[in-house]
Amino acid sequence: DAGITQSPRYKITETGRQVTLMCHQTWSHSYMFWYRQDLGHGLRLIYYSAAADITDKGEVPDGYVVSRSKTENFPLTLESATRSQTSVYFCASKLTKGDYNEQFFGPGTRLTVL
Amino acid sequence: DQQVKQNSPSLSVQEGRISILNCDYTNSMFDYFLWYKKYPAEGPTFLISISSIKDKNEDGRFTVFLNKSAKHLSLHIVPSQPGDSAVYFCAASDTGANSKLTFGKGITLSVRP
């Protein structure tokens, strides 16, 4: 499929388990981002990547790990899930140009940690 | 410390009337602003943007106004339609290759038929 996809769309897990959320884009965008959306907080940046093998922390990185071995994939791993990580997670990507900052979002993954 | 503020959590308007969604920011380095629209169970989609060198940008029924001195922007939807009912996020960034978006909390717009 063209565009940006996320899998799974829904996930229920238990506290302490490792969970990986997948993100794939077909545009060859250099930049990719992970956000979480929570009531009362809007969208908060977890991690971002400027290119393959280049990642950096966002506003709320604790408890998360990312990697980017290929330009098109940007997985997000919760190494030991906690209830506070129950949220909706969005992946996004954007073109390289610095002065054109529109990001394109995936459909989201709703994660519930019991 | 919230740098982008959408102080009203919700707005309800009648179909055909104007919807005005407000957004304030505190970071003087922000010079590019965007509005995203989000339907339930979908990702946010880009709606309209404005650079700080402008004070108005229009796209069909959607117009964004920027008041730099007041650090305030607003999104006007005229006329409002039931399909406009969604959550609207205001976002801001500085320009630069590694610039990132800072989002507000969002406002839920309901357009009554």
gemmi code that builds the backbone of each chain (N, CA, C; Angstrom):
import gemmi

chains = {
    "A": [
        ("ASP", (0.829, -1.185, 0.000), (0.000, 0.000, 0.000), (0.873, 1.247, 0.000)),
        ("ALA", (0.455, 2.255, -0.715), (1.199, 3.489, -0.727), (0.914, 4.280, 0.540)),
        ("GLY", (1.885, 5.112, 0.937), (1.663, 5.978, 2.077), (2.371, 5.489, 3.319)),
        ("ILE", (1.729, 5.700, 4.452), (2.323, 5.324, 5.723), (1.371, 4.399, 6.466)),
        ("THR", (1.860, 3.256, 6.879), (1.030, 2.257, 7.540), (1.608, 1.908, 8.894)),
        ("GLN", (0.720, 1.492, 9.788), (1.112, 1.080, 11.123), (0.504, -0.274, 11.442)),
        ("SER", (1.259, -1.081, 12.174), (0.716, -2.357, 12.624), (1.293, -2.716, 13.980)),
        ("PRO", (0.495, -3.397, 14.824), (-0.921, -3.657, 14.604), (-1.751, -2.391, 14.806)),
        ("ARG", (-3.016, -2.424, 14.474), (-3.881, -1.279, 14.717), (-4.374, -1.266, 16.164)),
        ("TYR", (-4.504, -2.444, 16.746), (-4.930, -2.564, 18.134), (-4.071, -3.627, 18.811)),
        ("LYS", (-3.703, -3.349, 20.065), (-2.866, -4.294, 20.795), (-3.200, -4.202, 22.269)),
        ("ILE", (-3.397, -5.377, 22.882), (-3.574, -5.461, 24.326), (-2.427, -6.299, 24.856)),
        ("THR", (-1.756, -5.787, 25.877), (-0.645, -6.513, 26.459), (-0.681, -6.375, 27.971)),
        ("GLU", (0.241, -7.029, 28.620), (0.287, -6.982, 30.082), (1.523, -6.220, 30.556)),
        ("THR", (1.427, -5.695, 31.734), (2.539, -4.973, 32.336), (3.787, -5.837, 32.348)),
        ("GLY", (4.898, -5.245, 31.928), (6.182, -5.944, 31.937), (6.554, -6.608, 30.623)),
        ("ARG", (5.603, -6.761, 29.738), (5.903, -7.408, 28.454), (6.548, -6.411, 27.494)),
        ("GLN", (7.313, -6.956, 26.559), (7.885, -6.143, 25.493), (6.906, -6.081, 24.322)),
        ("VAL", (6.750, -4.900, 23.780), (5.827, -4.698, 22.656), (6.531, -3.869, 21.591)),
        ("THR", (6.367, -4.253, 20.343), (6.920, -3.464, 19.237), (5.811, -3.024, 18.313)),
        ("LEU", (5.772, -1.735, 18.054), (4.823, -1.151, 17.110), (5.572, -0.844, 15.823)),
        ("MET", (4.960, -1.225, 14.707), (5.640, -1.076, 13.430), (5.109, 0.122, 12.657)),
        ("CYS", (6.017, 0.726, 11.891), (5.653, 1.843, 11.026), (6.414, 1.694, 9.713)),
        ("HIS", (5.700, 1.836, 8.607), (6.298, 1.666, 7.282), (5.787, 2.766, 6.366)),
        ("GLN", (6.710, 3.439, 5.650), (6.290, 4.459, 4.681), (6.919, 4.170, 3.322)),
        ("THR", (6.171, 4.515, 2.290), (6.587, 4.194, 0.925), (7.066, 5.416, 0.148)),
        ("TRP", (7.118, 6.581, 0.816), (7.497, 7.808, 0.111), (9.001, 8.071, 0.089)),
        ("SER", (9.770, 7.272, 0.812), (11.206, 7.519, 0.969), (11.494, 8.847, 1.673)),
        ("HIS", (10.588, 9.252, 2.548), (10.821, 10.442, 3.361), (12.006, 10.199, 4.286)),
        ("SER", (12.814, 11.235, 4.448), (13.975, 11.097, 5.327), (13.565, 11.050, 6.798)),
        ("TYR", (12.605, 11.907, 7.157), (12.252, 12.077, 8.563), (11.064, 11.206, 8.946)),
        ("MET", (11.173, 10.595, 10.118), (10.052, 9.849, 10.674), (9.936, 10.157, 12.153)),
        ("PHE", (8.701, 10.046, 12.655), (8.395, 10.479, 14.020), (7.446, 9.477, 14.680)),
        ("TRP", (7.536, 9.402, 16.007), (6.556, 8.681, 16.810), (5.951, 9.647, 17.825)),
        ("TYR", (4.608, 9.645, 17.863), (3.865, 10.452, 18.816), (2.942, 9.539, 19.627)),
        ("ARG", (2.574, 10.041, 20.793), (1.485, 9.414, 21.521), (0.405, 10.464, 21.780)),
        ("GLN", (-0.846, 10.015, 21.713), (-1.956, 10.926, 21.954), (-2.703, 10.480, 23.180)),
        ("ASP", (-2.809, 11.381, 24.137), (-3.523, 11.108, 25.378), (-4.476, 12.258, 25.656)),
        ("LEU", (-5.605, 11.914, 26.280), (-6.569, 12.951, 26.650), (-5.893, 14.000, 27.526)),
        ("GLY", (-6.117, 15.251, 27.178), (-5.553, 16.331, 27.974), (-4.128, 16.690, 27.625)),
        ("HIS", (-3.525, 15.948, 26.682), (-2.129, 16.221, 26.328), (-1.925, 16.449, 24.837)),
        ("GLY", (-2.887, 16.164, 24.031), (-2.680, 16.304, 22.594), (-1.681, 15.276, 22.087)),
        ("LEU", (-0.876, 15.681, 21.126), (0.133, 14.803, 20.537), (1.501, 15.172, 21.100)),
        ("ARG", (2.184, 14.188, 21.647), (3.507, 14.426, 22.205), (4.530, 13.558, 21.502)),
        ("LEU", (5.659, 14.167, 21.163), (6.702, 13.492, 20.406), (7.510, 12.569, 21.309)),
        ("ILE", (7.656, 11.307, 20.875), (8.412, 10.329, 21.654), (9.857, 10.269, 21.149)),
        ("TYR", (10.010, 9.951, 19.875), (11.306, 9.874, 19.216), (11.137, 10.320, 17.772)),
        ("TYR", (12.248, 10.714, 17.167), (12.228, 11.005, 15.754), (13.534, 10.549, 15.133)),
        ("SER", (13.515, 10.498, 13.799), (14.688, 10.039, 13.064), (14.856, 10.897, 11.827)),
        ("ALA", (16.060, 11.403, 11.622), (16.344, 12.255, 10.465), (16.746, 11.435, 9.232)),
        ("ALA", (17.168, 10.212, 9.455), (17.599, 9.341, 8.355), (17.875, 7.960, 8.944)),
        ("ALA", (18.160, 7.018, 8.092), (18.500, 5.679, 8.584), (19.694, 5.784, 9.537)),
        ("ASP", (19.589, 5.086, 10.645), (20.630, 5.016, 11.675), (20.838, 6.320, 12.434)),
        ("ILE", (19.926, 7.288, 12.271), (19.997, 8.536, 13.030), (18.677, 8.733, 13.763)),
        ("THR", (18.725, 8.660, 15.093), (17.514, 8.845, 15.885), (17.796, 9.804, 17.030)),
        ("ASP", (16.733, 10.416, 17.547), (16.900, 11.349, 18.652), (15.632, 11.390, 19.488)),
        ("LYS", (15.814, 11.779, 20.746), (14.690, 11.801, 21.682), (13.782, 12.990, 21.438)),
        ("GLY", (12.502, 12.768, 21.734), (11.539, 13.842, 21.714), (11.198, 14.273, 23.120)),
        ("GLU", (9.953, 14.634, 23.321), (9.502, 15.176, 24.599), (9.326, 14.098, 25.671)),
        ("VAL", (8.867, 12.896, 25.289), (8.550, 11.849, 26.262), (9.182, 10.505, 25.874)),
        ("PRO", (10.510, 10.380, 25.879), (11.165, 9.167, 25.384), (11.299, 8.019, 26.388)),
        ("ASP", (11.109, 8.310, 27.674), (11.392, 7.297, 28.696), (10.508, 6.067, 28.527)),
        ("GLY", (11.163, 4.881, 28.541), (10.433, 3.631, 28.421), (10.291, 3.133, 27.000)),
        ("TYR", (10.818, 3.885, 26.053), (10.703, 3.541, 24.635), (12.085, 3.422, 24.003)),
        ("VAL", (12.160, 2.565, 22.981), (13.381, 2.398, 22.198), (12.992, 2.398, 20.730)),
        ("VAL", (13.799, 3.032, 19.896), (13.540, 3.031, 18.457), (14.789, 2.584, 17.720)),
        ("SER", (14.585, 2.203, 16.477), (15.687, 1.877, 15.578), (15.258, 2.261, 14.177)),
        ("ARG", (16.234, 2.450, 13.317), (15.896, 2.768, 11.926), (17.014, 2.252, 11.028)),
        ("SER", (16.970, 0.963, 10.761), (17.985, 0.344, 9.913), (17.690, 0.581, 8.430)),
        ("LYS", (16.421, 0.771, 8.093), (16.021, 1.074, 6.717), (15.205, 2.355, 6.701)),
        ("THR", (15.332, 3.124, 5.629), (14.634, 4.401, 5.527), (13.133, 4.243, 5.707)),
        ("GLU", (12.562, 3.169, 5.192), (11.115, 3.039, 5.163), (10.495, 2.523, 6.464)),
        ("ASN", (11.289, 2.018, 7.380), (10.742, 1.433, 8.606), (11.255, 2.141, 9.848)),
        ("PHE", (10.358, 2.289, 10.817), (10.730, 2.980, 12.051), (9.965, 2.335, 13.206)),
        ("PRO", (10.410, 1.195, 13.701), (9.691, 0.522, 14.780), (9.906, 1.177, 16.139)),
        ("LEU", (8.885, 1.117, 16.951), (8.914, 1.645, 18.320), (8.718, 0.485, 19.286)),
        ("THR", (9.648, 0.317, 20.217), (9.587, -0.793, 21.171), (9.395, -0.278, 22.589)),
        ("LEU", (8.432, -0.872, 23.265), (8.261, -0.654, 24.695), (8.930, -1.853, 25.363)),
        ("GLU", (10.045, -1.633, 26.004), (10.855, -2.750, 26.496), (10.173, -3.496, 27.640)),
        ("SER", (9.490, -2.766, 28.502), (8.756, -3.355, 29.617), (7.523, -2.483, 29.841)),
        ("ALA", (6.435, -2.871, 29.217), (5.253, -2.016, 29.164), (4.699, -1.706, 30.558)),
        ("THR", (4.241, -0.480, 30.720), (3.590, -0.043, 31.951), (2.199, 0.493, 31.621)),
        ("ARG", (1.331, 0.545, 32.627), (-0.042, 1.015, 32.382), (-0.065, 2.445, 31.860)),
        ("SER", (0.916, 3.245, 32.268), (0.962, 4.633, 31.818), (1.277, 4.752, 30.327)),
        ("GLN", (1.676, 3.655, 29.716), (1.945, 3.663, 28.283), (0.708, 3.270, 27.461)),
        ("THR", (-0.402, 3.056, 28.133), (-1.671, 2.886, 27.423), (-1.973, 4.190, 26.708)),
        ("SER", (-2.120, 4.123, 25.385), (-2.260, 5.344, 24.609), (-2.556, 4.977, 23.153)),
        ("VAL", (-2.754, 6.000, 22.351), (-2.808, 5.815, 20.902), (-1.505, 6.357, 20.333)),
        ("TYR", (-0.834, 5.537, 19.548), (0.478, 5.879, 19.013), (0.380, 6.163, 17.515)),
        ("PHE", (0.950, 7.286, 17.117), (0.960, 7.672, 15.711), (2.385, 7.797, 15.204)),
        ("CYS", (2.582, 7.244, 14.037), (3.832, 7.412, 13.312), (3.605, 8.475, 12.238)),
        ("ALA", (4.641, 9.231, 11.925), (4.522, 10.257, 10.887), (5.834, 10.349, 10.128)),
        ("SER", (5.767, 10.942, 8.939), (6.979, 11.159, 8.157), (6.884, 12.516, 7.464)),
        ("LYS", (8.026, 13.017, 7.031), (8.008, 14.273, 6.289), (9.169, 14.344, 5.325)),
        ("LEU", (9.006, 15.255, 4.347), (10.070, 15.517, 3.389), (11.262, 16.143, 4.083)),
        ("THR", (12.367, 16.128, 3.410), (13.602, 16.634, 3.996), (13.614, 18.145, 4.147)),
        ("LYS", (12.930, 18.850, 3.221), (13.054, 20.298, 3.191), (12.727, 20.930, 4.530)),
        ("GLY", (13.603, 21.761, 4.995), (13.426, 22.317, 6.318), (12.308, 23.305, 6.426)),
        ("ASP", (12.030, 24.031, 5.338), (11.011, 25.056, 5.478), (9.638, 24.579, 5.023)),
        ("TYR", (9.494, 23.323, 4.810), (8.195, 22.771, 4.465), (7.937, 21.657, 5.439)),
        ("ASN", (7.195, 21.959, 6.487), (7.210, 21.093, 7.651), (5.980, 20.227, 7.811)),
        ("GLU", (5.225, 20.026, 6.730), (4.043, 19.201, 6.848), (4.436, 17.747, 7.103)),
        ("GLN", (3.868, 17.165, 8.125), (4.071, 15.760, 8.418), (2.837, 14.964, 8.019)),
        ("PHE", (3.079, 13.753, 7.556), (2.003, 12.856, 7.150), (1.908, 11.734, 8.170)),
        ("PHE", (0.697, 11.512, 8.659), (0.499, 10.586, 9.758), (-0.078, 9.249, 9.301)),
        ("GLY", (0.309, 8.213, 10.030), (-0.307, 6.911, 9.859), (-1.639, 6.855, 10.589)),
        ("PRO", (-2.345, 5.714, 10.500), (-3.677, 5.596, 11.090), (-3.691, 5.383, 12.588)),
        ("GLY", (-2.540, 5.086, 13.175), (-2.467, 4.929, 14.620), (-2.541, 3.486, 15.093)),
        ("THR", (-1.972, 3.245, 16.277), (-2.081, 1.966, 16.979), (-2.611, 2.257, 18.378)),
        ("ARG", (-3.731, 1.620, 18.700), (-4.281, 1.785, 20.046), (-3.724, 0.684, 20.923)),
        ("LEU", (-2.920, 1.064, 21.911), (-2.266, 0.108, 22.804), (-2.877, 0.184, 24.197)),
        ("THR", (-3.258, -0.966, 24.713), (-3.763, -1.062, 26.075), (-2.833, -1.958, 26.871)),
        ("VAL", (-2.352, -1.442, 27.992), (-1.480, -2.210, 28.871), (-2.249, -2.526, 30.151)),
        ("LEU", (-2.484, -3.807, 30.393), (-3.279, -4.229, 31.555), (-2.416, -4.473, 32.784)),
    ],
    "B": [
        ("ASP", (5.398, 22.900, 30.672), (5.232, 24.233, 30.123), (4.741, 24.103, 28.680)),
        ("GLN", (3.471, 24.436, 28.476), (2.885, 24.228, 27.178), (3.215, 25.380, 26.260)),
        ("GLN", (3.835, 25.098, 25.143), (4.225, 26.156, 24.221), (3.144, 26.479, 23.202)),
        ("VAL", (2.251, 25.551, 22.968), (1.131, 25.768, 22.059), (-0.146, 25.450, 22.832)),
        ("LYS", (-1.020, 26.450, 22.910), (-2.197, 26.309, 23.767), (-3.483, 26.435, 22.965)),
        ("GLN", (-4.346, 25.472, 23.154), (-5.702, 25.540, 22.630), (-6.596, 25.471, 23.862)),
        ("ASN", (-7.003, 26.621, 24.324), (-7.607, 26.709, 25.643), (-9.052, 26.227, 25.711)),
        ("SER", (-9.714, 26.212, 24.570), (-11.098, 25.727, 24.573), (-11.095, 24.271, 24.133)),
        ("PRO", (-11.582, 23.354, 24.957), (-11.544, 21.944, 24.573), (-12.589, 21.561, 23.530)),
        ("SER", (-13.639, 22.380, 23.416), (-14.689, 22.010, 22.475), (-15.396, 23.256, 21.963)),
        ("LEU", (-16.046, 23.072, 20.802), (-16.804, 24.145, 20.173), (-17.964, 23.512, 19.417)),
        ("SER", (-19.144, 24.093, 19.562), (-20.316, 23.600, 18.847), (-20.913, 24.742, 18.050)),
        ("VAL", (-21.141, 24.513, 16.745), (-21.703, 25.552, 15.886), (-22.802, 24.951, 15.018)),
        ("GLN", (-23.637, 25.819, 14.514), (-24.710, 25.404, 13.622), (-24.171, 25.292, 12.205)),
        ("GLU", (-24.660, 24.312, 11.489), (-24.301, 24.161, 10.080), (-24.549, 25.466, 9.336)),
        ("GLY", (-23.589, 25.841, 8.489), (-23.728, 27.059, 7.703), (-23.119, 28.285, 8.353)),
        ("ARG", (-22.893, 28.207, 9.677), (-22.302, 29.351, 10.368), (-20.787, 29.241, 10.355)),
        ("ILE", (-20.132, 30.260, 10.892), (-18.683, 30.272, 10.950), (-18.183, 29.550, 12.205)),
        ("SER", (-17.119, 28.767, 12.032), (-16.414, 28.176, 13.182), (-15.085, 28.901, 13.311)),
        ("ILE", (-14.760, 29.320, 14.514), (-13.488, 29.983, 14.779), (-12.758, 29.206, 15.867)),
        ("LEU", (-11.620, 28.652, 15.495), (-10.818, 27.869, 16.430), (-9.549, 28.656, 16.740)),
        ("ASN", (-9.263, 28.822, 17.994), (-8.151, 29.665, 18.413), (-6.958, 28.879, 18.921)),
        ("CYS", (-5.789, 29.498, 18.805), (-4.552, 28.861, 19.234), (-3.573, 29.961, 19.656)),
        ("ASP", (-2.906, 29.776, 20.766), (-1.889, 30.712, 21.233), (-0.565, 29.985, 21.402)),
        ("TYR", (0.527, 30.700, 21.220), (1.832, 30.086, 21.407), (2.731, 31.021, 22.201)),
        ("THR", (3.758, 30.452, 22.805), (4.622, 31.254, 23.667), (6.051, 31.357, 23.140)),
        ("ASN", (6.454, 30.435, 22.272), (7.835, 30.398, 21.809), (8.024, 31.365, 20.638)),
        ("SER", (8.843, 32.380, 20.827), (9.069, 33.382, 19.779), (9.821, 32.813, 18.581)),
        ("MET", (10.435, 31.647, 18.744), (11.181, 31.040, 17.645), (10.259, 30.346, 16.642)),
        ("PHE", (9.015, 30.102, 17.025), (8.079, 29.482, 16.092), (7.813, 30.434, 14.935)),
        ("ASP", (7.944, 29.918, 13.719), (7.633, 30.767, 12.574), (6.875, 30.030, 11.476)),
        ("TYR", (6.377, 28.850, 11.803), (5.561, 28.127, 10.840), (4.478, 27.413, 11.625)),
        ("PHE", (3.242, 27.546, 11.145), (2.105, 27.049, 11.923), (1.195, 26.217, 11.026)),
        ("LEU", (0.657, 25.158, 11.605), (-0.169, 24.234, 10.841), (-1.418, 23.873, 11.639)),
        ("TRP", (-2.450, 23.534, 10.901), (-3.652, 22.959, 11.502), (-3.845, 21.562, 10.940)),
        ("TYR", (-4.130, 20.640, 11.856), (-4.428, 19.270, 11.481), (-5.847, 18.946, 11.935)),
        ("LYS", (-6.477, 18.077, 11.179), (-7.825, 17.627, 11.478), (-7.774, 16.130, 11.743)),
        ("LYS", (-8.520, 15.683, 12.760), (-8.467, 14.267, 13.086), (-9.870, 13.722, 13.348)),
        ("TYR", (-10.197, 12.692, 12.577), (-11.430, 11.951, 12.811), (-11.135, 10.780, 13.737)),
        ("PRO", (-12.143, 10.274, 14.452), (-11.938, 9.118, 15.327), (-11.362, 7.929, 14.571)),
        ("ALA", (-10.434, 7.228, 15.194), (-9.812, 6.015, 14.654), (-9.000, 6.274, 13.382)),
        ("GLU", (-8.653, 7.520, 13.135), (-7.792, 7.839, 11.999), (-6.622, 8.694, 12.472)),
        ("GLY", (-5.578, 8.769, 11.634), (-4.483, 9.663, 11.954), (-4.819, 11.097, 11.601)),
        ("PRO", (-4.115, 12.058, 12.196), (-4.329, 13.464, 11.836), (-3.991, 13.688, 10.361)),
        ("THR", (-4.739, 14.573, 9.725), (-4.445, 14.943, 8.346), (-4.220, 16.443, 8.274)),
        ("PHE", (-3.266, 16.820, 7.463), (-2.918, 18.225, 7.306), (-4.082, 18.988, 6.681)),
        ("LEU", (-4.336, 20.185, 7.222), (-5.441, 20.996, 6.727), (-4.940, 22.259, 6.035)),
        ("ILE", (-4.182, 23.055, 6.737), (-3.730, 24.327, 6.210), (-2.561, 24.814, 7.056)),
        ("SER", (-1.705, 25.633, 6.459), (-0.555, 26.137, 7.200), (-0.344, 27.612, 6.885)),
        ("ILE", (0.524, 28.234, 7.661), (0.864, 29.630, 7.421), (2.273, 29.889, 7.916)),
        ("SER", (3.001, 30.632, 7.127), (4.335, 31.060, 7.506), (4.235, 32.393, 8.231)),
        ("SER", (5.232, 32.681, 9.041), (5.188, 33.911, 9.834), (5.339, 35.177, 8.994)),
        ("ILE", (5.711, 35.016, 7.733), (5.829, 36.203, 6.877), (4.458, 36.632, 6.354)),
        ("LYS", (3.447, 35.830, 6.617), (2.092, 36.159, 6.187), (1.203, 36.368, 7.404)),
        ("ASP", (0.069, 37.014, 7.186), (-0.897, 37.122, 8.275), (-2.210, 36.415, 7.944)),
        ("LYS", (-2.289, 35.871, 6.729), (-3.512, 35.186, 6.325), (-3.187, 34.183, 5.238)),
        ("ASN", (-3.834, 33.034, 5.322), (-3.736, 32.046, 4.248), (-5.100, 31.385, 4.103)),
        ("GLU", (-5.538, 31.289, 2.867), (-6.900, 30.826, 2.594), (-6.864, 29.621, 1.674)),
        ("ASP", (-7.725, 28.654, 1.956), (-7.846, 27.484, 1.106), (-9.299, 27.027, 1.154)),
        ("GLY", (-10.056, 27.481, 0.165), (-11.473, 27.114, 0.121), (-12.223, 27.676, 1.306)),
        ("ARG", (-12.870, 26.814, 2.056), (-13.648, 27.262, 3.214), (-12.786, 27.540, 4.445)),
        ("PHE", (-11.524, 27.249, 4.358), (-10.629, 27.351, 5.512), (-9.679, 28.534, 5.361)),
        ("THR", (-9.596, 29.346, 6.392), (-8.680, 30.474, 6.418), (-7.966, 30.480, 7.769)),
        ("VAL", (-6.661, 30.649, 7.718), (-5.907, 30.775, 8.956), (-5.363, 32.202, 9.032)),
        ("PHE", (-5.526, 32.797, 10.192), (-5.033, 34.142, 10.476), (-3.929, 34.055, 11.521)),
        ("LEU", (-2.881, 34.844, 11.314), (-1.775, 34.859, 12.259), (-1.534, 36.281, 12.748)),
        ("ASN", (-1.485, 36.437, 14.062), (-1.153, 37.714, 14.693), (0.131, 37.488, 15.485)),
        ("LYS", (1.264, 37.822, 14.865), (2.554, 37.530, 15.493), (2.767, 38.315, 16.770)),
        ("SER", (2.334, 39.552, 16.797), (2.569, 40.370, 17.990), (1.822, 39.805, 19.197)),
        ("ALA", (0.664, 39.214, 18.934), (-0.119, 38.618, 20.015), (0.196, 37.139, 20.206)),
        ("LYS", (1.027, 36.582, 19.331), (1.325, 35.153, 19.347), (0.026, 34.344, 19.337)),
        ("HIS", (-0.793, 34.659, 18.370), (-2.120, 34.070, 18.287), (-2.455, 33.745, 16.840)),
        ("LEU", (-3.043, 32.568, 16.649), (-3.566, 32.243, 15.331), (-4.962, 31.656, 15.474)),
        ("SER", (-5.707, 31.768, 14.394), (-7.059, 31.240, 14.422), (-7.378, 30.593, 13.086)),
        ("LEU", (-8.225, 29.604, 13.149), (-8.721, 28.906, 11.964), (-10.203, 29.218, 11.825)),
        ("HIS", (-10.570, 29.756, 10.656), (-11.959, 30.060, 10.365), (-12.475, 29.067, 9.330)),
        ("ILE", (-13.622, 28.507, 9.601), (-14.269, 27.595, 8.669), (-15.618, 28.197, 8.298)),
        ("VAL", (-15.758, 28.554, 7.007), (-16.992, 29.190, 6.553), (-17.390, 28.653, 5.182)),
        ("PRO", (-18.608, 28.138, 4.990), (-19.543, 27.810, 6.058), (-19.208, 26.463, 6.687)),
        ("SER", (-19.563, 26.285, 7.919), (-19.295, 25.010, 8.595), (-20.253, 23.934, 8.093)),
        ("GLN", (-19.735, 22.714, 7.985), (-20.528, 21.585, 7.520), (-20.436, 20.448, 8.544)),
        ("PRO", (-21.453, 19.598, 8.600), (-21.402, 18.484, 9.564), (-20.141, 17.625, 9.420)),
        ("GLY", (-19.651, 17.475, 8.201), (-18.434, 16.697, 7.964), (-17.181, 17.330, 8.538)),
        ("ASP", (-17.299, 18.592, 8.980), (-16.170, 19.256, 9.624), (-16.027, 18.837, 11.087)),
        ("SER", (-16.998, 18.137, 11.616), (-16.950, 17.693, 13.002), (-15.759, 16.757, 13.192)),
        ("ALA", (-14.824, 17.172, 14.021), (-13.567, 16.445, 14.208), (-12.788, 17.126, 15.324)),
        ("VAL", (-11.625, 16.574, 15.637), (-10.689, 17.240, 16.544), (-9.681, 18.009, 15.688)),
        ("TYR", (-9.436, 19.247, 16.041), (-8.500, 20.093, 15.304), (-7.296, 20.408, 16.194)),
        ("PHE", (-6.117, 20.101, 15.664), (-4.885, 20.367, 16.384), (-4.153, 21.527, 15.723)),
        ("CYS", (-3.713, 22.439, 16.542), (-2.819, 23.502, 16.123), (-1.395, 23.011, 16.373)),
        ("ALA", (-0.469, 23.296, 15.458), (0.916, 22.887, 15.626), (1.830, 24.020, 15.181)),
        ("ALA", (3.027, 24.053, 15.749), (3.978, 25.116, 15.429), (5.383, 24.554, 15.371)),
        ("SER", (6.230, 25.211, 14.589), (7.633, 24.815, 14.530), (8.481, 26.002, 14.140)),
        ("ASP", (9.775, 25.880, 14.371), (10.696, 26.807, 13.749), (11.100, 26.188, 12.414)),
        ("THR", (11.697, 26.934, 11.541), (12.142, 26.376, 10.266), (13.582, 25.913, 10.422)),
        ("GLY", (13.903, 24.866, 9.721), (15.217, 24.270, 9.851), (15.106, 22.801, 9.529)),
        ("ALA", (16.188, 22.213, 9.087), (16.131, 20.824, 8.629), (15.646, 19.879, 9.716)),
        ("ASN", (16.008, 20.131, 10.962), (15.623, 19.231, 12.052), (14.485, 19.791, 12.892)),
        ("SER", (13.719, 20.689, 12.318), (12.618, 21.274, 13.082), (11.559, 20.228, 13.378)),
        ("LYS", (10.928, 20.374, 14.521), (9.894, 19.451, 14.945), (8.614, 20.221, 15.225)),
        ("LEU", (7.503, 19.515, 15.162), (6.221, 20.141, 15.440), (5.891, 20.040, 16.921)),
        ("THR", (5.367, 21.124, 17.468), (4.819, 21.127, 18.820), (3.323, 21.325, 18.690)),
        ("PHE", (2.558, 20.389, 19.253), (1.114, 20.394, 19.084), (0.409, 20.947, 20.314)),
        ("GLY", (-0.746, 21.553, 20.061), (-1.663, 21.881, 21.139), (-2.461, 20.649, 21.524)),
        ("LYS", (-3.343, 20.802, 22.537), (-4.115, 19.663, 23.033), (-5.276, 19.289, 22.121)),
        ("GLY", (-5.625, 20.179, 21.227), (-6.725, 19.890, 20.327), (-8.040, 20.470, 20.794)),
        ("ILE", (-8.918, 20.734, 19.840), (-10.266, 21.195, 20.149), (-11.258, 20.357, 19.348)),
        ("THR", (-12.303, 19.910, 20.013), (-13.322, 19.101, 19.351), (-14.411, 20.005, 18.802)),
        ("LEU", (-14.542, 20.008, 17.494), (-15.566, 20.813, 16.831), (-16.763, 19.937, 16.495)),
        ("SER", (-17.932, 20.384, 16.878), (-19.178, 19.697, 16.527), (-20.016, 20.663, 15.708)),
        ("VAL", (-20.388, 20.250, 14.516), (-21.236, 21.072, 13.660), (-22.624, 20.440, 13.623)),
        ("ARG", (-23.600, 21.167, 14.149), (-24.965, 20.650, 14.258), (-25.725, 20.875, 12.964)),
        ("PRO", (-26.404, 19.833, 12.466), (-27.173, 19.993, 11.220), (-28.345, 20.949, 11.410)),
    ],
}
model = gemmi.Model(1)
for chain_id, residues in chains.items():
    chain = gemmi.Chain(chain_id)
    for i, (resn, *xyz) in enumerate(residues, 1):
        res = gemmi.Residue()
        res.name, res.seqid = resn, gemmi.SeqId(i, " ")
        for name, pos in zip(("N", "CA", "C"), xyz):
            atom = gemmi.Atom()
            atom.name, atom.element = name, gemmi.Element(name[0])
            atom.pos, atom.b_iso = gemmi.Position(*pos), 0.0
            res.add_atom(atom)
        chain.add_residue(res)
    model.add_chain(chain)
structure = gemmi.Structure()
structure.add_model(model)
structure.setup_entities()
